[in-house]
Each structure stands twice: as C-alpha cells, then as structure tokens.
Amino acid sequence: MSEQVATAVSAEQAEQAEQAESAESAESAEPAPGVDQVRFRSDMTVELVRASAHDSDVVFAARVSTAGEQSLDALGEDASRSAGLIRYLMRARHGSPFEHNSMTFFVEAPIFVFREFMRHRIASYNEESGRYRQLSAVFYLPAPERHLVQEGKPGAYDFVPGTAQQYEVVVAQTQQSCRQAYAAYLAMLDAGVAREVARGVLPVATYSSMYVTLNARSLMNFLSLRTKRAGSHFPSYPQREIEMVAEKIEAYWATLMPITYAAFEAGGRVSP
Ligand SMILES: Cc1cc2nc3c(=O)[nH]c(=O)nc-3n(C[C@H](O)[C@H](O)[C@H](O)COP(=O)(O)OP(=O)(O)OC[C@H]3O[C@@H](n4cnc5c(N)ncnc54)[C@H](O)[C@@H]3O)c2cc1C
C-alpha cells in the first residue's frame, strides 16, 4: 500500500471513529424525545459566547496607516477620543479596520432561518448534526403578533396583521403537520432507519442550533440586510424571523462596540 493510500485510510478511520464518538455521546446525553414531547415555540435564542471586540480595535488598525509601529499605543486606548476617526472610516467606507475583532454567538432558530443566515459567507458556522443526533421535537409556531398577510411587490413587501381566523389556520395546520412529521421521523428511527434518511420528512420549522463567529464589518453587512429600519440608506425587507435573530445580535454588538455602532447608525446603517 502506498504511503498516500495508507494516509487516506487512516484519515477516514479517524473520521469514522470521531463520528461514532460524537453519535455515542449524543445518544447518552439525554433520552431522545418521543412524539408526545413535541413542543412549539415562537422565539429565537441568541447568546453571546465569546467576544474580542472593542472600539479601540478599529482605532489601532486604522492608525497603522499614518503611525506605523506607534499605532501600538492605540491598543486598548480610550476610543471615545477617536470617535471622529471611526465616523470618518464608516463614512468613507474604509472597511478593513472594522475586521480586527471577533464575536461568537450561540443561536437556536428554525432551519429556514439558518438557511438564510448561512448565505452570509463571511462568517464561520458549526451546526448540530441531523446525522449524528436525533433532531429535537421543537418547532416554530408564529406568535399572534406576527403579521401574516403580504402586500406589495417583490423586493418591497409589507406585511399586515391577518384575521383571527387566519391565525387559527396557521396554528392548527402547523401543529398538525409538525406532529405528523415527527411521528413519521420516529417511526423510521424505530424501524432501524438511519437518522440521515429519516430526517428527510422533518419541516424547515424544526429548530436547530449553531455557533456563528464573525467580525464587526461582516456583522454590519448582515444587519444592513437582515433588519428593516426607517432611515436606512438602503432599505431591506428581511423575513421577520431572521430579523428577530439579527435584533438580538445587534443588541449585544451595540454594547461591545458602542462608538462603532453609533457611527453605523449615523451613516444610515451602510456596511463599510
Ligand atoms: C431581503 C433579502 C432577500 C433575499 N432573497 C434571496 C433569494 O430570493 N434567493 C437567493 O438565493 N438569495 C436571496 N438573498 C440572499 C442574498 O442574495 C445574499 O446571498 C445574502 O444576503 C448574503 O449577503 P452577502 O453576499 O452580502 O454576504 P456575505 O456572503 O457575508 O458576503 C459579504 C460581502 O463579501 C463580498 N463577497 C462575498 N463573497 C463574494 C463573492 N463570491 N464574490 C464577490 N464578492 C463576495 C460581497 O461584497 C458581500 O457583500 C436575499 C437576501 C435578502 C437580505
């Protein structure tokens, strides 16, 4: 056997061992939910897991242009003295100084939200696996205040509240169809079918969980597209559910980098 083939085999074996271990630990972690445990929720979870993100990170990165090694003095400096510089960088769309920071969030949201979220390529993701663990029996059900009726043309929709009857249809049909789908999923698992095959019947309303790590520049691009705000220079019309996630992420970021956040707001929420 050539060395290359031997290396490939051992890498594959290592991957299989890792997958078996992760499947085993997932199985032993807690009892798998049954169909009677199907749960519905209308909210999104966002937790800030870790951050190295300060307004002063923008300042030292920008200062290297004119100060070279003396820009090191700006490390950890009181950035409020440099608010004008940050506003200038934002206005001039001099974007790279906003990249020298990092934020990691834990998110729980329906799969259809993750599909939209992961279109944002300038971020790192790890999501729970439908191959190595039984997926949760938790599904998204719109809250009563979620507007149900779409008006307007593509790209400029408005959503208006539906009637009580329309909301009843949403609740009844969502609950019935999610329960039925989860029962079908469990029936396949009970019959010994692999999780990766059985999951095909689960709807995009199924909750998933992931970590996402991104920097402020990438986050501003995400927020400019996934929130709808009066006064935005480029109005966007995101789906409400990803906007719910974006709003929570935005609140964390505003606390971590208040001067950068204020400059983003003042500049019409344009990503630099
Ligand atoms: C309201 C709304 C409706 C949408 N509807 C649809 C839809 O119907 N169908 C659909 O498929 N998508 C849709 N999208 C997704 C959209 O097209 C983008 O894929 C998504 O918003 C991610 O944006 P982004 O590429 O700017 O982000 P990122 O991937 O994070 O990229 C950030 C920036 O990096 C640069 N960049 C990244 N990758 C490249 C590249 N390969 N080449 C050049 N520059 C790059 C660009 O400047 C980009 O803005 C929609 C998005 C929104 C907000």
Ligand as a Chemical Component Dictionary entry (heavy atoms), coordinates in Angstrom:
data_LIG
# 
_chem_comp.id                   LIG 
_chem_comp.type                 NON-POLYMER 
_chem_comp.pdbx_formal_charge   0 
_chem_comp.three_letter_code    LIG 
# 
loop_
_chem_comp_atom.comp_id 
_chem_comp_atom.atom_id 
_chem_comp_atom.alt_atom_id 
_chem_comp_atom.type_symbol 
_chem_comp_atom.charge 
_chem_comp_atom.model_Cartn_x 
_chem_comp_atom.model_Cartn_y 
_chem_comp_atom.model_Cartn_z 
_chem_comp_atom.pdbx_ordinal 
LIG C1  C1  C 0 -34.266 40.573 1.653  1  
LIG C2  C2  C 0 -33.401 39.512 1.045  2  
LIG C3  C3  C 0 -33.915 38.664 0.087  3  
LIG C4  C4  C 0 -33.101 37.660 -0.480 4  
LIG N1  N1  N 0 -33.635 36.825 -1.410 5  
LIG C5  C5  C 0 -32.860 35.843 -1.947 6  
LIG C6  C6  C 0 -33.395 34.947 -2.931 7  
LIG O1  O1  O 0 -34.553 35.038 -3.309 8  
LIG N2  N2  N 0 -32.594 33.960 -3.417 9  
LIG C7  C7  C 0 -31.285 33.854 -3.023 10 
LIG O2  O2  O 0 -30.586 32.954 -3.499 11 
LIG N3  N3  N 0 -30.760 34.682 -2.102 12 
LIG C8  C8  C 0 -31.505 35.666 -1.553 13 
LIG N4  N4  N 0 -30.971 36.505 -0.607 14 
LIG C9  C9  C 0 -29.580 36.286 -0.169 15 
LIG C10 C10 C 0 -28.623 37.343 -0.756 16 
LIG O3  O3  O 0 -28.566 37.240 -2.161 17 
LIG C11 C11 C 0 -27.206 37.150 -0.158 18 
LIG O4  O4  O 0 -26.730 35.870 -0.526 19 
LIG C12 C12 C 0 -27.175 37.243 1.342  20 
LIG O5  O5  O 0 -27.896 38.377 1.773  21 
LIG C13 C13 C 0 -25.741 37.333 1.844  22 
LIG O6  O6  O 0 -25.232 38.602 1.526  23 
LIG P1  P1  P 0 -23.714 38.850 1.146  24 
LIG O7  O7  O 0 -23.323 38.061 -0.047 25 
LIG O8  O8  O 0 -23.541 40.343 1.085  26 
LIG O9  O9  O 0 -22.976 38.301 2.485  27 
LIG P2  P2  P 0 -21.573 37.564 2.613  28 
LIG O10 O10 O 0 -21.609 36.268 1.902  29 
LIG O11 O11 O 0 -21.264 37.538 4.095  30 
LIG O12 O12 O 0 -20.558 38.493 1.854  31 
LIG C14 C14 C 0 -20.183 39.764 2.397  32 
LIG C15 C15 C 0 -19.605 40.589 1.265  33 
LIG O13 O13 O 0 -18.407 39.961 0.802  34 
LIG C16 C16 C 0 -18.323 40.103 -0.614 35 
LIG N5  N5  N 0 -18.353 38.743 -1.199 36 
LIG C17 C17 C 0 -18.594 37.564 -0.566 37 
LIG N6  N6  N 0 -18.496 36.547 -1.411 38 
LIG C18 C18 C 0 -18.210 37.061 -2.629 39 
LIG C19 C19 C 0 -18.014 36.511 -3.915 40 
LIG N7  N7  N 0 -18.100 35.210 -4.164 41 
LIG N8  N8  N 0 -17.724 37.340 -4.926 42 
LIG C20 C20 C 0 -17.627 38.671 -4.722 43 
LIG N9  N9  N 0 -17.819 39.272 -3.530 44 
LIG C21 C21 C 0 -18.110 38.475 -2.489 45 
LIG C22 C22 C 0 -19.512 40.949 -1.062 46 
LIG O14 O14 O 0 -19.120 42.295 -1.056 47 
LIG C23 C23 C 0 -20.511 40.707 0.035  48 
LIG O15 O15 O 0 -21.462 41.752 0.187  49 
LIG C24 C24 C 0 -31.755 37.515 -0.056 50 
LIG C25 C25 C 0 -31.254 38.375 0.915  51 
LIG C26 C26 C 0 -32.054 39.367 1.466  52 
LIG C27 C27 C 0 -31.495 40.277 2.530  53 
# 
loop_
_chem_comp_bond.comp_id 
_chem_comp_bond.atom_id_1 
_chem_comp_bond.atom_id_2 
_chem_comp_bond.value_order 
_chem_comp_bond.pdbx_ordinal 
LIG C1  C2  SING 1  
LIG C2  C3  SING 2  
LIG C2  C26 DOUB 3  
LIG C3  C4  DOUB 4  
LIG C4  N1  SING 5  
LIG C4  C24 SING 6  
LIG N1  C5  DOUB 7  
LIG C5  C6  SING 8  
LIG C5  C8  SING 9  
LIG C6  O1  DOUB 10 
LIG C6  N2  SING 11 
LIG N2  C7  SING 12 
LIG C7  O2  DOUB 13 
LIG C7  N3  SING 14 
LIG N3  C8  DOUB 15 
LIG C8  N4  SING 16 
LIG N4  C9  SING 17 
LIG N4  C24 SING 18 
LIG C9  C10 SING 19 
LIG C10 O3  SING 20 
LIG C10 C11 SING 21 
LIG C11 O4  SING 22 
LIG C11 C12 SING 23 
LIG C12 O5  SING 24 
LIG C12 C13 SING 25 
LIG C13 O6  SING 26 
LIG O6  P1  SING 27 
LIG P1  O7  DOUB 28 
LIG P1  O8  SING 29 
LIG P1  O9  SING 30 
LIG O9  P2  SING 31 
LIG P2  O10 DOUB 32 
LIG P2  O11 SING 33 
LIG P2  O12 SING 34 
LIG O12 C14 SING 35 
LIG C14 C15 SING 36 
LIG C15 O13 SING 37 
LIG C15 C23 SING 38 
LIG O13 C16 SING 39 
LIG C16 N5  SING 40 
LIG C16 C22 SING 41 
LIG N5  C17 SING 42 
LIG N5  C21 SING 43 
LIG C17 N6  DOUB 44 
LIG N6  C18 SING 45 
LIG C18 C19 SING 46 
LIG C18 C21 DOUB 47 
LIG C19 N7  SING 48 
LIG C19 N8  DOUB 49 
LIG N8  C20 SING 50 
LIG C20 N9  DOUB 51 
LIG N9  C21 SING 52 
LIG C22 O14 SING 53 
LIG C22 C23 SING 54 
LIG C23 O15 SING 55 
LIG C24 C25 DOUB 56 
LIG C25 C26 SING 57 
LIG C26 C27 SING 58 
# 
